[in-house]
């Protein structure tokens, strides 16, 4: 009996990762015998960004 095995790793890389990359990603593998799929969620943690009024502007009255 002959057996052939292969162990290949397929990667999806983000270098660098950005906030816009969050979401669900799916991988589908097919051959003549069958198909299979897997889904993964990518969550990204980041520091909050202040979007209020600009407090760096200084106005002087003569």
JONORNOR-V528073 format. One record per backbone hydrogen bond with DSSP energy under -0.5 kcal/mol. NH is the residue of the N-H (numbers start at 0). CO is the residue of the C=O. Records with the same first field share a line. If there is no record, write none. Layout:
# JONORNOR-V528073
NH: CO  CO
This chain:
# JONORNOR-V528073
7: 5
9: 7
12: 10
14: 15
20: 17
21: 18
22: 41
24: 39
26: 37
28: 35
30: 33
35: 28
37: 26
39: 24
41: 22
42: 40
54: 52
56: 53
57: 55
61: 59
